[in-house]
Amino acid sequence: MTDVVVVESPAKAKTINKYLGSGYTVLASFGHVRDLPPKDGSVRPDENFAMSWQTDERGAKQISAITKALKGAKNLYLATDPDREGEAISWHVRSVLEEKKLLKNVDVHRVTFNEITKSAVTAAMAAPRELDRPLIDAYLARRALDYLVGFTLSPVLWRKLPGSRSAGRVQSVALRLICEREAEIEVFRPKEYWTVTGGFTTPGKAAFQARLTHLKGEKLDQFDLNNEQLAFGARDTVLGGQFTVRSVERKRTKRNPPPPFTTSTLQQEASRKLGMSAQTTMRTAQQLYEGVDLRGETTGLITYMRTDGVTMAKEAIGSIRGHIGKAFGDDYVPDFPRAYSTKAKNAQEAHEAIRPTDVFLTPQQVGHALTPDQKKLYELIWKRSVASQMQSAELDQVAVTLADASGQTLLRATGSTIAFDGFLKLYIEGRDDTKAEDEDGKLLPPMKEGDRLTTGAVDAEQHFTQPPPRYSEASLVKKMEEIGIGRPSTYASILGVLRDRNYVRLDARRFVPEDRGRLVTAFLTSFFERYVDSGFTASLEEQLDDISGGRADWHDVMAAFWHDFSAAVAQTKDLKISDVIDALDEDLAPHFFPPRPDGGDPRVCTSCGTGRLGLRLGKFGAFIGCSNYPTCQFTRRLVAEEGDTEGLNDGPKILGQDPDTGEDISIRRGPYGLYIQRGEPNPEDKKAKPKRTTIPKGIDGNTMTMEQALGLLSLPRLVGLHPETGEKIEAGLGRFGPYVKMGAIYGTLDKDDDVLTVGLNRAVDSLAKKLASIRNLGPHPKDGEAVMIRKGRFGPYAQHGQLIANLPKGQDMEEVTLDEAVALLAEKGKPLKGGAKKTSAKKAAPKTAKAKKAVASSEGDETAAKKVTKRSPAKSATKTKTTTARKRKTASDTSSED
């Protein structure tokens, strides 16, 4: 008889089972075991926000495993992650088991640990607690909010702004930040200014540079020297002067180390220093938290990575201080441990900062067990944590003022030297917007007041003011944290949603809004301004935090929000699409119709010369059209789909002629994106179609070369022969992307692999992963085609061409012989889905729903059986219901920010 422990991931389950021993059965929930069904009515405001939950196939499987393990158990320990989502997952597991009446005579405990180490896990098991009801209520409120916004606002977008995808509660605010920054950049007008810098030599023959700060007794402001004439005049004044050292100012300053990482600061620093996206950072941190194999035992390397806190446990601080003294010397250990507090708005400091579980596991010691990304991220976390408890750095700063004989022309030179490096010996914090070189970092030669200097070259340099920079992932996360929108666990998913919906793109690691994103933002700002206002969203976050702290009732918060939100949606009921287009046309005019270089009207139609260009709306979304339509049919697309390329909206782009056939090779746009075509259709032979192939992701149609196009048209290409079997390996493009193929075995290539250049080693590696789940038993005695054993969703099966047969339950795929497989296929074989026998099988299929379910079940196709059971007999309603379900699915994508 064993007690049952439920965690979130299987990797964690395996590790914790080792720690706890044979007296416990540790199972994984694989995240949430149930969720709100993606349909209307899952959250019912009129019933005090009652919520309906649905367990999916994976959740049902995990609940079944937990149910089986609970038989005879006395205790159930819910050990999911120590945050709001973790508390909610535990609540869902308990609720499902209670509904099934499976917890009779079973005591339920909640345990949490901040790190996956044996000591932390055993300590947590010894101190269980009850589920945190306020934390669960905060989860329910967030889930209900995101669902209601998604299912209420998204249909408004579809009706009033065709072509738009959906709107979410927090990502819409983040999108607005990106769009408003882009608008600032577009209206920015650079201003000219000049600086004058002189080279000087001390009596000791040491050279340095100083910048002009005062001219004719007046201090120079940034734009006082705003043209070449003034700048050259100032330069000549410096060249004609004799300068001496008027004053030398020295002072010592201290620079304190930054605090250890929170979720957001880790994402920011990983983006700046490692070039990692927020999603990659969190995925890698999760792996470090769950642990790696060290000396035969899985060990968690960092503490829990979703946290706002900057504090560390006393024991951890003590270990770090001990390590600093041992590794760097006592001078690097402060007299007292450093204490930090967060400055982030709405921060919850219930958890520790992100730190190593054991500071003595240095990056050098564990590096051999880590992937490159894991190693880089662990080193970053380790160094930041150790540096946070090191001594401050001390810098000697020097400022020297130079004056000519009249005292009317002054120049200034600044510099600094590190008197004591302190924490800088180990770690230097990154910055979002770095400059070429900070003048304060220069080292100045020794000087004293009254020294006569020799003037060297003097330069006047032209500058222009720069627009505000676009948001990077790091700076956007920092901005969201500062204004208090989103939570640490949602930042990565928010940024991912914006990219996935083609609302934004990353250019040089900076966010650029697509036209679709700007249209959605303009629509929401015009008609739902309050709900994309950062202040309102931040205040709502505060209310949600009040719920989690037990200071507010979640039903009251929801009722107040829904009252105003539903009224705002109702006001758009009679809104005409023409009103929407007029509002967006005016709001986005600076973007769509920027000033022309010749000063002419940017709205004049470039085709007919008399019409006025404006925003129009068609069945596929917004576009720019002429007021003289239909006489003038000029149009310009706005919304860029993935793979869209400028210059390809008005017709094919000819790259050149095929050297073998002389036919044109062109890039064209189709309904599913860009593709390459060789030649033209033959009007006399409709069956003969020109050769076409899609352009893979990552290849820009604007920069595509003739060589690339010919290479794609020639696919599949021979990569080489397999070094062991001698079989041909080919690379090609399929409907799901690039692949490699050896006989009937296909291997998937990564998005970074170039199908035109992928080599034999990479191809063999890709196929090896597939071959690990396939056994080739040899040729079939009748036709010589291979008979194989494969792993499937419902167990191993035999395959010969388009014929498959499931292996008997319990039979190992490694033990099946060729004769056994041939006999099994002859007795129980059925056609593979989509195979050659599909048509005949379909004709023989039973007509009634009951019979269909029986056949589906007999074939082991549980999914098909479920679908048949759920299908409505009212055929006339099928199309409408399918369309509605598809729309509901899209809306459900927006119903959660996590």
Secondary structure, DSSP 8 states (H G I E B T S, - for coil): --EEEEES-HHHHHHHHHHH-TTEEEEE--S-S-B--SSTTSEEGGGTSEE--B--HHHHHHHHHHHHHHTT-SEEEE---SSHHHHHHHHHHHHHHHHTT--TT-EEEE---SS-SHHHHHHHHTS-B---HHHHHHHHHHHHHHHHHHHHHHHHHHHHSTT-----TTHHHHHHHHHHHHHHHHH----EEEEEEEEEE-TTS-EEEEEEEEETTEE--TTSS-SHHHHHHHHHHHHT---EEEEEEEEEEEE-----B-HHHHHHHIIIII---HHHHHHHHHHHHH-EEETTEEE--B--S--------HHHHHHHHHHHHHHH-GGGS-SS-------STT---SS--B-BS-TTS-HHHHGGGS-HHHHHHHHHHHHHHHHTTS--EEEEEEEEEEE-TTS--EEEEEEEEEEE-GGGGT-----SS--S--GGGS------TT-B-EEEEEEEEEEE-------BHHHHHHHHHHHT-S-TTTHHHHHHHHHHTTSEEEETTEEEE-HHHHHHHHHHHHH-GGGG-HHHHHHHHHHHHHHHTTSS-HHHHHHHHHHHHHHHHHTTTT--HHHHHHHHHHHTHHHHS---TT---TTB-TTTSSSBEEEEEETTEEEEEETTTTT---EEE----TT--TT-SSS-EEEEE-TTT--EEEEEEETTEEEEEES---TT-TT---EEEE--TT--TTT--HHHHHHHHT-SEEEEE-TTT--EEEEEEETTEEEEEETTEEEE--TTS-TTT--HHHHHHHHHHHHTTEEEEEE-TTT--EEEEEEETTEEEEEETTEEEE--TT--TTS--HHHHHHHHHHH-EE-TTSTTHHHHHHTS-SSHHHHHHHHHHTT-HHHHHHHHH--S-GGGHHHHHHHHHHHHHHHTTS---
